[in-house]
Amino acid sequence: MSERDEFFDRAERQKLERDFFAEAEQIFDGLTADLTALEAGLGRDGASPAVVNRMFRGVHSLKGLSGSLGIDDVSALAHAVETVMDRLRLAPERLDAATLDALHDGVDQLSRLVRDRRAGGRGGRPIAALVERLRSVGGAGAEGTPAPGAASAGALLRRLDLDAGLRAALSEHEEGRLEAHLRAGRPVRLVRLRLPPEGFDEPLRSVVAWLGERAEILSTIPESVTGEEARFAILTAGAEPIEPSAAPLAGLEASVRICALLDDGPGPSAGSEAVNGDDELRGLSDTLRVPVARLDQLLSQTGDLGIACGAVAAAARRLREAHPGDRLAADLDRQAGRLLPRLAALQRATLEARLVPFEQLFARLTRMVARAARSAGKEVDLHTMGGDTEIDKAVSDELAAPLLHLLRNGLDHGLEPPAERLAARKPRRGRLVLCAFRRGGRVLLEVSDDGRGIDPAAVRAAAERRGLLPPGAPLTSAEVVELIFRPGFSTASTVSEGSGRGVGLDAVGAALRRLKGTIEPRTIAGQGTTFTLSVPLSLSLVRALIVVAGGRRFAIPLGDIRENLRLDPARLRGSAGKAESYDRPGGSLPLVRLRTLFGAADGAPAAAGLYAVIASAGGRDLGIVIDGFAGQQEIVVKPIGAWARELPGISGATDLGDATAVLVLDPESLPPGGARAGAA
């Protein structure tokens, strides 16, 4: 094979793998929602046949996709999960806690395997024990147990007006389900689709999901997949009518007919099938799968374009000022000025393309909470609101772990066991609420429980016991509650799967600081606790305060700023560039001088002209000493080169529209005292 052929083979495989990861993510989102539905049915009505069938199809698709790419561990584990789902299809009443736990573990391990592969790994996670466990649940040896009425294709099935080719494609289980519906008198419908050969999976999945809400999907059979067309037959059973003119069938070449029993009349013939549309060249989906890296590249290019446009605008302005009577210069300046707001709109549109709704994250958290509650022996309902609120995907991914920590904390420490709740005249089932909403350029999330609340006395005792607080230290109740975010803090007397190791809320606080966010607890004894999180909509597009120090401009994200302060020279302590602080009623405020830190002009200007921007950094306040303010502006934060990454207190750079690069400060990593970092 030539180098050229090898290159194209590698490129083709990379494309297939990208498609696989995107498809797998959608499959896992669906499995998460379905496992949550199975949790709700446990001990009540048993497994819903529609949910089981949907999960079976999802896992089956994952097995086929991974097998085609040679990802053997994913394919093998998916097969084991698929086997359990097939047993439940035969006997939904066999769903029990052991089976559900095994399915949870199977889906979680599949997700880890796919994530490992996406990160460049080549497998290696042990799956043998989990595969064996999956084989033992759901009714051992159930694979060969037919569903009621499925021992053979009986007389009813032989009389069904169904093509011989389609009948031959049915499995024993599908034949059994089909005959069961016929015995119950439910109509059996055959839906046929003709789709373009490329991209048929999206409309097919949409149609199958829509049909699954109205009937049981007995089988989806590919009749023909060629370079010219893709034909599928979908066999359903259910009483609700299915109209070919209804979305999502509308616009597709689709037909629907009832498969009658031949002794009861011929029924509609193939020639009388209702057909919709013949516009085969029309696109079938209004969405695109775009890698986040490509959006990042586009954002970087718009930033470079902004610098170029800023330079053009500055040159046009200078030309107009040099030739005030020149109409061409004036027109050039006016047109250049129009470029900048349009460019800002382009940058915003690029960033908004990265926004994702919370609903997918909320679904995953709901499943995990349901399982954790069952393991802890507690009864709880998790209510989510604001799932359609959008946030940057990078921020959403980073929020997953903190939100899970807070929900587990509420489950373990906040919510009481059922007997204790009844004794306190509360509903037997506990209540957790997770909601999200937008406020300006930030997103607020609230995690609430209706449990016992946080006991300040218990928090103080635990902090003193662990050496985090001197005995008898004077603190208000609110200050005591803040101790729960200290490293190593825990009130748990025993270590469980979800608590007692002293890493939960400390990790939450650290994650929020990395996201330039905040967290605030509110608690009422006996009524519950609410944690309010505030995070920026995006880490790339932020509202910033533009400050001046040593003749240079810097940008400080507004989310990091608590207040601005004009300095009184009489209250300065220490010397500029060293351990310098400022006396204020709330205590000593450490200071850092930007002009010293970044090698601007040596020596401080007159103290009467000094200001300090007070920012929150690492759980403490820090005064950033500046010479003045240049206004506020929405900025696009761009990464910086390796040479600048080692400078303390820098998170990136931005352009303010005048072709000048400005450093964006990170107060979290600014060193108090202002040790010189070199020229910026």
C-alpha positions as CSV (number, residue, x, y, z in Angstrom):
1,M,0.0,0.0,0.0
2,S,1.4,3.4,-0.9
3,E,1.9,6.2,1.6
4,R,-0.9,8.1,-0.1
5,D,-3.3,5.2,0.4
6,E,-2.2,4.8,4.0
7,F,-2.9,8.5,4.5
8,F,-6.4,8.3,3.2
9,D,-7.1,5.1,5.1
10,R,-6.0,6.9,8.3
11,A,-8.1,9.9,7.4
12,E,-11.1,7.7,6.7
13,R,-10.7,5.9,10.0
14,Q,-10.4,9.1,11.9
15,K,-13.6,10.4,10.4
16,L,-15.4,7.1,11.2
17,E,-14.1,7.3,14.8
18,R,-15.3,10.9,15.1
19,D,-18.8,9.8,13.9
20,F,-18.7,6.9,16.3
21,F,-17.9,9.1,19.3
22,A,-20.7,11.5,18.4
23,E,-23.2,8.7,17.9
24,A,-22.1,7.0,21.1
25,E,-22.7,10.2,23.1
26,Q,-26.3,10.3,21.8
27,I,-26.7,6.6,22.6
28,F,-25.4,7.1,26.2
29,D,-27.8,10.1,26.7
30,G,-30.7,7.8,25.7
31,L,-29.5,5.0,27.9
32,T,-29.3,7.4,30.8
33,A,-32.9,8.5,30.4
34,D,-34.0,4.9,30.0
35,L,-32.3,3.7,33.1
36,T,-34.0,6.5,35.0
37,A,-37.3,5.3,33.7
38,L,-36.5,1.7,34.8
39,E,-35.6,3.0,38.3
40,A,-39.1,4.5,38.5
41,G,-40.7,1.2,37.5
42,L,-38.8,-1.0,39.9
43,G,-41.1,-2.6,42.4
44,R,-44.1,-1.1,40.8
45,D,-45.2,-2.0,37.3
46,G,-42.0,-3.8,36.2
47,A,-40.0,-2.9,33.1
48,S,-41.8,-0.9,30.5
49,P,-41.6,-2.9,27.2
50,A,-41.1,0.3,25.2
51,V,-38.2,1.4,27.4
52,V,-36.6,-2.1,27.3
53,N,-36.9,-2.2,23.5
54,R,-35.4,1.3,23.2
55,M,-32.5,0.3,25.4
56,F,-32.0,-2.9,23.4
57,R,-31.8,-0.9,20.2
58,G,-29.4,1.6,21.6
59,V,-27.0,-1.0,23.0
60,H,-27.3,-3.1,19.8
61,S,-26.3,0.0,17.7
62,L,-23.4,0.6,20.0
63,K,-22.3,-3.0,19.6
64,G,-22.5,-2.8,15.9
65,L,-20.6,0.5,15.6
66,S,-17.8,-0.5,17.9
67,G,-17.5,-3.9,16.2
68,S,-17.1,-2.3,12.8
69,L,-14.2,-0.3,14.1
70,G,-12.6,-3.2,15.9
71,I,-13.2,-1.8,19.4
72,D,-13.6,-5.3,20.8
73,D,-13.9,-4.6,24.6
74,V,-16.9,-2.2,23.9
75,S,-18.5,-4.6,21.5
76,A,-18.1,-7.6,24.0
77,L,-19.5,-5.6,26.9
78,A,-22.3,-4.2,24.8
79,H,-23.3,-7.7,23.8
80,A,-23.5,-8.8,27.5
81,V,-25.8,-5.8,28.2
82,E,-27.8,-6.5,25.1
83,T,-28.3,-10.1,26.3
84,V,-29.8,-8.8,29.6
85,M,-32.1,-6.5,27.7
86,D,-33.2,-9.3,25.5
87,R,-34.2,-11.4,28.6
88,L,-36.2,-8.4,29.9
89,R,-37.9,-8.2,26.5
90,L,-39.1,-11.8,27.0
91,A,-40.1,-11.3,30.6
92,P,-40.3,-7.6,31.8
93,E,-41.4,-8.8,35.2
94,R,-37.9,-10.2,35.9
95,L,-36.6,-6.7,36.5
96,D,-35.1,-6.5,40.0
97,A,-32.6,-4.5,41.9
98,A,-29.7,-6.8,41.1
99,T,-30.5,-6.6,37.4
100,L,-30.8,-2.9,37.5
101,D,-27.5,-2.4,39.3
102,A,-25.8,-4.6,36.8
103,L,-27.2,-2.6,33.9
104,H,-26.1,0.7,35.6
105,D,-22.6,-0.7,36.0
106,G,-22.6,-2.0,32.4
107,V,-23.6,1.3,30.9
108,D,-21.1,3.2,33.2
109,Q,-18.3,0.9,32.1
110,L,-19.2,1.2,28.5
111,S,-19.1,5.0,28.8
112,R,-15.6,4.7,30.4
113,L,-14.3,2.5,27.7
114,V,-15.5,4.9,25.0
115,R,-14.0,7.8,26.9
116,D,-10.7,6.0,27.2
117,R,-10.7,5.3,23.5
118,R,-11.5,8.9,22.7
119,A,-8.6,10.1,24.9
120,G,-6.3,8.0,22.8
121,G,-6.2,4.9,25.0
122,R,-6.3,1.3,23.7
123,G,-8.5,-0.3,26.2
124,G,-7.2,-2.3,29.2
125,R,-10.1,-1.9,31.7
126,P,-11.1,-5.3,33.0
127,I,-14.6,-6.4,31.9
128,A,-14.6,-10.1,32.4
129,A,-16.1,-10.0,35.9
130,L,-18.8,-7.6,34.8
131,V,-19.6,-9.7,31.7
132,E,-20.0,-12.7,33.9
133,R,-22.2,-10.8,36.4
134,L,-24.4,-9.6,33.5
135,R,-24.8,-13.2,32.3
136,S,-26.1,-14.2,35.8
137,V,-28.9,-11.5,36.1
138,G,-32.3,-11.0,34.5
139,G,-33.1,-14.7,34.9
140,A,-30.2,-17.1,34.4
141,G,-30.6,-19.1,31.2
142,A,-33.5,-17.0,30.1
143,E,-32.1,-16.6,26.6
144,G,-34.0,-19.6,25.3
145,T,-37.2,-19.0,27.2
146,P,-39.9,-17.9,24.8
147,A,-42.4,-15.2,25.7
148,P,-46.0,-16.4,26.2
149,G,-47.4,-17.5,22.9
150,A,-44.0,-17.5,21.2
151,A,-43.2,-21.2,21.3
152,S,-43.8,-21.3,17.5
153,A,-45.2,-19.1,14.8
154,G,-48.8,-20.2,15.2
155,A,-51.9,-20.1,13.1
156,L,-52.5,-16.4,13.6
157,L,-49.0,-15.4,12.5
158,R,-49.2,-17.6,9.4
159,R,-52.5,-15.9,8.4
160,L,-50.9,-12.4,8.7
161,D,-50.6,-10.4,5.5
162,L,-46.9,-9.9,5.7
163,D,-44.2,-10.3,3.1
164,A,-42.4,-13.6,3.3
165,G,-39.0,-11.8,3.3
166,L,-40.0,-9.7,6.3
167,R,-41.4,-12.7,8.1
168,A,-38.2,-14.6,7.7
169,A,-36.2,-11.7,9.2
170,L,-38.1,-11.9,12.5
171,S,-36.4,-13.4,15.5
172,E,-38.2,-15.9,17.7
173,H,-38.8,-13.2,20.3
174,E,-40.2,-10.9,17.7
175,E,-42.5,-13.6,16.4
176,G,-43.7,-14.2,19.9
177,R,-44.5,-10.6,20.6
178,L,-46.2,-10.3,17.2
179,E,-48.5,-13.2,17.9
180,A,-49.2,-11.9,21.4
181,H,-50.5,-8.6,20.0
182,L,-52.6,-10.4,17.4
183,R,-54.2,-12.5,20.1
184,A,-55.0,-9.3,22.1
185,G,-56.6,-7.9,19.0
186,R,-54.2,-5.0,18.6
187,P,-53.6,-3.7,15.0
188,V,-50.2,-4.5,13.5
189,R,-48.8,-1.8,11.2
190,L,-46.0,-1.9,8.6
191,V,-44.2,1.4,8.1
192,R,-41.9,1.5,5.1
193,L,-39.3,4.3,4.5
194,R,-37.2,5.2,1.5
195,L,-34.3,7.4,2.5
196,P,-31.2,8.8,0.8
197,P,-28.1,6.6,1.3
198,E,-26.0,9.2,3.2
199,G,-27.2,10.5,6.5
200,F,-30.2,8.2,6.8
201,D,-29.4,7.3,10.4
202,E,-30.7,10.6,11.8
203,P,-34.2,10.6,10.2
204,L,-34.5,6.8,10.8
205,R,-33.8,7.3,14.5
206,S,-36.2,10.2,14.7
207,V,-39.0,8.1,13.1
208,V,-38.3,5.1,15.3
209,A,-38.4,7.3,18.4
210,W,-41.7,8.9,17.3
211,L,-43.3,5.5,16.6
212,G,-42.0,4.1,19.9
213,E,-44.1,6.7,21.7
214,R,-47.3,5.4,20.0
215,A,-46.8,1.7,19.6
216,E,-44.4,-1.1,20.4
217,I,-41.6,-1.4,17.8
218,L,-41.6,-5.1,17.0
219,S,-38.7,-5.0,14.5
220,T,-36.8,-2.6,12.3
221,I,-35.6,-4.4,9.2
222,P,-33.2,-3.0,6.6
223,E,-34.7,-4.1,3.2
224,S,-32.1,-2.4,1.0
225,V,-29.1,-0.1,1.6
226,T,-27.3,0.8,-1.6
227,G,-25.4,3.7,-3.0
228,E,-28.8,5.0,-4.4
229,E,-31.2,4.5,-1.6
230,A,-31.8,3.1,1.9
231,R,-35.1,1.2,2.5
232,F,-36.4,0.2,5.9
233,A,-39.4,-1.7,7.2
234,I,-40.7,-1.0,10.7
235,L,-43.2,-3.4,12.2
236,T,-45.3,-1.9,15.0
237,A,-48.2,-3.0,17.2
238,G,-50.6,-0.6,19.0
239,A,-54.0,1.0,18.9
240,E,-53.0,4.6,18.2
241,P,-53.4,5.6,14.6
242,I,-50.2,6.4,12.6
243,E,-50.7,9.0,9.9
244,P,-48.0,9.3,7.2
245,S,-48.7,13.0,7.0
246,A,-47.7,13.5,10.7
247,A,-44.2,14.7,11.6
248,P,-41.6,13.3,11.4
249,L,-42.9,11.1,8.5
250,A,-44.0,14.3,6.7
251,G,-41.5,15.1,4.0
252,L,-40.2,11.6,3.8
253,E,-41.1,8.9,1.2
254,A,-43.1,6.8,3.7
255,S,-46.0,4.4,3.7
256,V,-48.2,3.0,6.5
257,R,-50.5,0.0,6.2
258,I,-52.3,-2.3,8.6
259,C,-51.3,-6.0,8.2
260,A,-54.7,-7.7,8.2
261,L,-55.4,-11.4,8.9
262,L,-56.1,-12.9,5.5
263,D,-59.3,-14.7,6.6
264,D,-60.7,-11.3,7.7
265,G,-60.4,-9.7,4.3
266,P,-57.6,-8.6,2.0
267,G,-57.0,-5.3,3.7
268,P,-55.2,-2.5,2.0
269,S,-53.0,-3.7,-0.8
270,A,-49.4,-2.7,-1.5
271,G,-50.6,-0.6,-4.3
272,S,-52.9,1.5,-2.0
273,E,-50.1,2.5,0.4
274,A,-50.1,6.2,1.3
275,V,-46.9,7.9,0.1
276,N,-45.5,11.2,1.1
277,G,-43.0,13.3,-0.9
278,D,-40.5,12.4,-3.6
279,D,-38.0,15.3,-3.1
280,E,-35.0,13.0,-2.6
281,L,-32.5,15.8,-2.9
282,R,-33.8,17.7,0.1
283,G,-31.8,17.6,3.3
284,L,-33.4,15.5,6.0
285,S,-31.9,17.0,9.1
286,D,-31.5,20.6,10.4
287,T,-28.6,19.9,12.6
288,L,-24.8,19.4,12.1
289,R,-22.2,17.6,14.1
290,V,-19.3,20.0,14.5
291,P,-16.2,19.1,16.6
292,V,-15.7,21.6,19.5
293,A,-12.1,22.0,18.3
294,R,-13.4,23.4,15.0
295,L,-15.4,26.0,16.8
296,D,-12.4,26.9,18.9
297,Q,-10.4,27.4,15.7
298,L,-13.1,29.5,14.2
299,L,-13.2,31.6,17.4
300,S,-9.4,32.1,17.2
301,Q,-9.7,33.2,13.6
302,T,-12.3,35.7,14.4
303,G,-10.0,37.1,17.1
304,D,-7.2,37.4,14.6
305,L,-9.7,39.1,12.3
306,G,-10.6,41.5,15.1
307,I,-7.0,42.6,15.5
308,A,-6.7,43.1,11.7
309,C,-10.0,45.1,11.6
310,G,-8.8,47.2,14.6
311,A,-5.6,48.0,12.8
312,V,-7.6,49.1,9.6
313,A,-9.9,51.2,11.7
314,A,-7.0,52.9,13.5
315,A,-5.3,53.6,10.2
316,A,-8.5,55.0,8.7
317,R,-9.0,57.2,11.7
318,R,-5.5,58.6,11.4
319,L,-5.9,59.2,7.7
320,R,-9.1,61.1,8.3
321,E,-7.5,63.2,11.0
322,A,-4.6,64.0,8.7
323,H,-6.9,64.9,5.9
324,P,-10.1,66.3,7.5
325,G,-11.4,67.6,4.2
326,D,-10.9,64.4,2.2
327,R,-14.3,62.8,1.5
328,L,-12.7,59.5,0.6
329,A,-10.8,59.4,3.9
330,A,-14.0,60.2,5.8
331,D,-15.9,57.4,4.0
332,L,-13.1,54.9,4.7
333,D,-13.1,55.8,8.4
334,R,-16.9,55.4,8.5
335,Q,-16.9,52.0,6.8
336,A,-14.0,50.7,8.9
337,G,-16.0,51.7,12.0
338,R,-18.9,49.6,10.8
339,L,-16.7,46.5,10.7
340,L,-16.1,46.3,14.4
341,P,-19.7,45.8,15.7
342,R,-20.3,43.3,12.9
343,L,-17.2,41.4,13.9
344,A,-18.4,41.4,17.6
345,A,-21.7,39.9,16.4
346,L,-19.7,37.2,14.5
347,Q,-17.7,36.4,17.6
348,R,-20.8,36.1,19.7
349,A,-22.5,33.8,17.2
350,T,-19.4,31.6,17.2
351,L,-19.5,31.3,20.9
352,E,-23.2,30.7,21.0
353,A,-22.6,27.7,18.7
354,R,-20.8,26.1,21.6
355,L,-23.8,26.4,24.0
356,V,-25.5,23.3,25.0
357,P,-28.7,22.9,27.2
358,F,-28.5,21.5,30.7
359,E,-31.1,18.8,30.0
360,Q,-28.5,16.1,29.0
361,L,-26.5,16.7,32.2
362,F,-29.6,16.8,34.3
363,A,-30.7,13.4,32.9
364,R,-27.4,11.8,33.8
365,L,-27.5,13.3,37.3
366,T,-31.1,12.0,37.8
367,R,-30.0,8.5,37.0
368,M,-27.1,8.6,39.4
369,V,-29.2,10.1,42.2
370,A,-31.9,7.4,41.8
371,R,-29.3,4.7,42.1
372,A,-27.5,6.3,45.0
373,A,-30.8,6.8,46.9
374,R,-31.7,3.1,46.5
375,S,-28.3,2.1,47.7
376,A,-28.6,4.4,50.8
377,G,-32.1,3.1,51.6
378,K,-33.7,6.5,51.2
379,E,-36.7,7.5,49.1
380,V,-36.2,10.7,47.1
381,D,-37.5,12.5,44.1
382,L,-35.2,14.7,42.1
383,H,-36.9,17.6,40.4
384,T,-35.1,19.5,37.7
385,M,-36.0,22.9,36.2
386,G,-34.4,25.0,33.5
387,G,-33.1,22.1,31.5
388,D,-33.4,24.3,28.4
389,T,-31.0,26.9,29.9
390,E,-27.8,26.9,27.7
391,I,-24.2,27.2,28.7
392,D,-20.8,26.7,27.1
393,K,-20.1,23.0,26.7
394,A,-16.7,23.3,28.4
395,V,-18.3,24.9,31.5
396,S,-21.1,22.2,31.4
397,D,-18.6,19.4,31.4
398,E,-16.7,21.0,34.4
399,L,-20.0,21.4,36.3
400,A,-20.9,17.7,36.2
401,A,-18.7,16.6,39.1
402,P,-19.6,19.6,41.5
403,L,-23.3,19.2,40.9
404,L,-23.1,15.4,41.6
405,H,-21.1,16.1,44.8
406,L,-23.8,18.6,46.0
407,L,-26.6,16.2,45.2
408,R,-24.9,13.3,47.0
409,N,-24.2,15.6,49.9
410,G,-27.9,16.4,50.2
411,L,-28.8,12.8,49.9
412,D,-26.3,11.5,52.5
413,H,-26.3,14.4,55.0
414,G,-29.4,16.4,54.3
415,L,-32.3,14.1,53.7
416,E,-33.5,12.0,56.6
417,P,-34.5,8.3,56.4
418,P,-38.2,7.7,55.8
419,A,-39.0,6.9,59.4
420,E,-37.3,10.0,60.7
421,R,-39.1,12.2,58.1
422,L,-42.5,10.8,59.1
423,A,-41.7,11.5,62.8
424,A,-40.9,15.1,61.8
425,R,-44.2,15.3,60.0
426,K,-42.6,15.5,56.6
427,P,-43.5,13.5,53.5
428,R,-42.0,10.1,53.4
429,R,-40.1,10.8,50.2
430,G,-37.4,13.4,50.3
431,R,-37.1,16.1,47.8
432,L,-34.1,17.3,45.9
433,V,-34.4,20.2,43.4
434,L,-31.9,21.2,40.8
435,C,-32.6,24.3,38.7
436,A,-30.7,26.5,36.3
437,F,-31.5,30.0,34.9
438,R,-29.7,32.7,33.1
439,R,-28.9,36.1,34.6
440,G,-27.0,38.4,32.3
441,G,-23.7,36.9,31.3
442,R,-23.8,34.3,34.1
443,V,-25.8,31.1,34.8
444,L,-27.2,30.5,38.3
445,L,-27.8,27.0,39.5
446,E,-29.5,26.0,42.8
447,V,-29.3,22.6,44.5
448,S,-31.8,22.3,47.3
449,D,-33.1,19.6,49.7
450,D,-35.9,19.6,52.2
451,G,-33.9,17.7,54.8
452,R,-32.6,18.5,58.3
453,G,-30.4,21.5,57.3
454,I,-26.8,22.2,58.4
455,D,-26.2,22.2,62.1
456,P,-23.6,24.9,62.9
457,A,-22.7,23.3,66.2
458,A,-22.0,19.9,64.5
459,V,-19.9,21.7,61.9
460,R,-17.9,23.5,64.6
461,A,-17.4,20.3,66.5
462,A,-16.2,18.4,63.4
463,A,-13.9,21.2,62.4
464,E,-12.3,21.3,65.9
465,R,-12.0,17.5,65.9
466,R,-10.1,17.6,62.6
467,G,-7.9,20.5,63.7
468,L,-9.4,22.9,61.1
469,L,-10.6,25.3,63.8
470,P,-9.1,26.3,67.2
471,P,-11.4,25.4,70.1
472,G,-13.7,28.3,71.0
473,A,-12.7,30.4,68.0
474,P,-15.3,33.3,67.7
475,L,-17.2,32.7,64.5
476,T,-20.8,33.6,63.5
477,S,-23.1,30.9,62.4
478,A,-22.6,31.9,58.7
479,E,-18.9,31.7,59.1
480,V,-19.1,28.3,60.7
481,V,-21.2,27.0,57.8
482,E,-18.5,28.2,55.4
483,L,-16.1,25.7,57.0
484,I,-17.8,22.9,55.1
485,F,-15.7,24.1,52.1
486,R,-12.4,23.7,53.9
487,P,-10.1,20.9,52.7
488,G,-10.5,17.7,54.7
489,F,-13.8,18.7,56.4
490,S,-16.5,16.1,56.9
491,T,-19.1,15.5,59.6
492,A,-19.6,11.9,58.5
493,S,-18.5,9.4,61.2
494,T,-18.2,6.6,58.7
495,V,-16.9,6.3,55.2
496,S,-19.5,5.4,52.6
497,E,-19.5,5.3,48.8
498,G,-20.5,8.9,48.6
499,S,-19.3,10.7,51.7
500,G,-17.0,10.7,54.7
501,R,-13.6,11.1,53.0
502,G,-13.5,14.9,53.3
503,V,-13.1,15.6,49.7
504,G,-16.7,16.5,48.5
505,L,-17.4,20.2,49.2
506,D,-13.7,21.1,49.1
507,A,-13.6,19.7,45.5
508,V,-16.8,21.7,44.7
509,G,-15.2,24.9,45.9
510,A,-12.0,24.3,44.0
511,A,-14.0,23.5,40.8
512,L,-16.0,26.7,41.1
513,R,-12.9,28.7,41.5
514,R,-11.4,27.2,38.3
515,L,-14.6,28.2,36.6
516,K,-14.5,31.8,37.9
517,G,-17.7,31.0,39.8
518,T,-19.0,31.3,43.3
519,I,-21.0,29.1,45.7
520,E,-23.2,30.3,48.6
521,P,-25.0,28.0,51.1
522,R,-28.2,28.9,52.8
523,T,-29.7,26.6,55.4
524,I,-32.7,26.5,57.8
525,A,-32.6,24.0,60.6
526,G,-35.2,21.3,60.1
527,Q,-36.3,22.6,56.6
528,G,-33.3,22.1,54.3
529,T,-30.3,23.6,52.6
530,T,-29.8,25.4,49.3
531,F,-26.5,25.9,47.5
532,T,-26.5,28.7,44.9
533,L,-23.8,28.4,42.2
534,S,-22.9,31.3,39.9
535,V,-20.8,30.6,36.9
536,P,-20.0,32.5,33.7
537,L,-21.9,31.6,30.6
538,S,-18.6,31.0,28.8
539,L,-15.0,31.2,29.8
540,S,-14.1,32.6,26.3
541,L,-16.5,35.5,26.2
542,V,-16.6,37.5,29.4
543,R,-17.5,40.9,30.7
544,A,-14.3,42.6,32.0
545,L,-13.1,45.7,33.7
546,I,-10.3,47.4,31.8
547,V,-7.7,48.9,34.1
548,V,-4.5,50.9,33.6
549,A,-1.2,50.3,35.4
550,G,2.2,51.6,34.5
551,G,0.9,53.0,31.2
552,R,-0.5,49.5,30.1
553,R,-4.0,48.2,30.1
554,F,-5.2,44.9,31.7
555,A,-8.6,43.1,31.7
556,I,-10.0,41.7,34.9
557,P,-13.2,39.5,34.6
558,L,-16.1,41.2,36.4
559,G,-17.0,37.8,38.0
560,D,-13.8,37.9,40.0
561,I,-14.3,41.5,41.3
562,R,-16.0,42.2,44.7
563,E,-15.5,45.9,44.8
564,N,-13.3,48.9,43.8
565,L,-11.5,50.9,46.4
566,R,-9.6,54.3,46.4
567,L,-6.6,53.9,48.6
568,D,-5.8,56.1,51.6
569,P,-1.9,56.4,51.7
570,A,-2.0,56.6,55.6
571,R,-3.4,53.0,55.7
572,L,-0.8,51.4,53.5
573,R,1.5,49.0,55.2
574,G,4.8,47.5,53.9
575,S,6.8,48.6,50.9
576,A,5.8,48.5,47.2
577,G,6.8,45.3,45.5
578,K,7.1,43.3,48.8
579,A,4.7,42.2,51.5
580,E,2.3,45.1,51.2
581,S,-1.1,45.4,52.7
582,Y,-3.9,47.8,53.4
583,D,-5.8,48.4,56.7
584,R,-9.5,48.3,56.4
585,P,-12.3,47.7,59.0
586,G,-12.7,44.1,57.9
587,G,-9.1,43.3,58.4
588,S,-5.8,43.6,56.6
589,L,-6.0,43.4,52.8
590,P,-3.0,41.9,50.9
591,L,-2.0,44.0,47.9
592,V,-0.3,43.3,44.6
593,R,0.9,46.1,42.3
594,L,0.5,45.3,38.6
595,R,3.1,47.8,37.5
596,T,5.7,45.9,39.6
597,L,4.4,42.4,38.9
598,F,4.6,42.8,35.1
599,G,7.7,44.9,34.9
600,A,6.1,48.3,34.0
601,A,7.5,51.5,35.3
602,D,9.5,51.1,38.5
603,G,8.3,53.1,41.5
604,A,4.7,53.9,42.4
605,P,2.9,57.0,41.4
606,A,1.5,59.4,43.9
607,A,-0.5,57.4,46.5
608,A,-3.4,59.9,46.1
609,G,-4.0,58.5,42.5
610,L,-3.9,54.8,43.5
611,Y,-6.9,52.5,43.3
612,A,-7.4,48.9,44.2
613,V,-9.6,46.4,42.6
614,I,-10.6,43.9,45.3
615,A,-10.9,40.4,43.8
616,S,-11.7,37.0,45.3
617,A,-8.7,34.7,45.0
618,G,-8.5,31.2,46.5
619,G,-11.0,32.0,49.2
620,R,-9.3,35.3,50.2
621,D,-9.6,38.9,49.2
622,L,-6.8,40.4,47.2
623,G,-6.3,44.1,46.4
624,I,-4.9,44.6,42.8
625,V,-3.3,48.1,42.8
626,I,-3.9,50.1,39.6
627,D,-3.4,53.6,38.4
628,G,-6.9,54.1,37.0
629,F,-9.9,52.7,35.1
630,A,-10.5,52.6,31.3
631,G,-14.1,51.2,31.3
632,Q,-15.9,47.9,30.9
633,Q,-16.0,45.8,27.8
634,E,-17.1,42.3,26.6
635,I,-13.9,40.5,25.6
636,V,-13.0,37.2,23.9
637,V,-10.3,35.5,25.9
638,K,-7.7,33.8,23.7
639,P,-5.0,31.4,24.8
640,I,-1.4,32.7,25.0
641,G,1.9,31.3,24.0
642,A,4.0,29.0,26.2
643,W,6.4,31.8,27.2
644,A,3.6,33.7,28.9
645,R,1.9,30.7,30.6
646,E,4.5,30.7,33.3
647,L,3.7,34.3,34.3
648,P,1.6,34.3,37.5
649,G,-1.9,35.7,37.3
650,I,-2.5,35.5,33.5
651,S,-5.4,33.5,32.0
652,G,-5.1,34.7,28.4
653,A,-5.1,37.7,26.2
654,T,-7.7,39.8,24.3
655,D,-7.9,42.5,21.8
656,L,-10.0,45.6,22.6
657,G,-10.7,46.5,19.0
658,D,-7.7,48.8,18.5
659,A,-5.2,46.1,17.3
660,T,-3.5,46.1,20.8
661,A,-3.1,42.8,22.7
662,V,-4.2,43.1,26.4
663,L,-3.4,40.6,29.1
664,V,-6.4,39.1,30.9
665,L,-5.7,38.6,34.6
666,D,-6.5,35.6,36.8
667,P,-6.7,36.9,40.4
668,E,-6.7,33.3,41.6
669,S,-3.0,32.9,40.7
670,L,-1.8,36.4,41.4
671,P,0.9,36.3,44.1
672,P,0.3,38.7,47.0
673,G,3.1,41.2,47.4
674,G,3.7,41.5,43.6
675,A,7.0,39.6,43.1
676,R,8.2,40.8,39.7
677,A,7.4,38.5,36.9
678,G,9.3,40.1,34.1
679,A,8.2,42.2,31.2
680,A,4.7,41.6,29.9
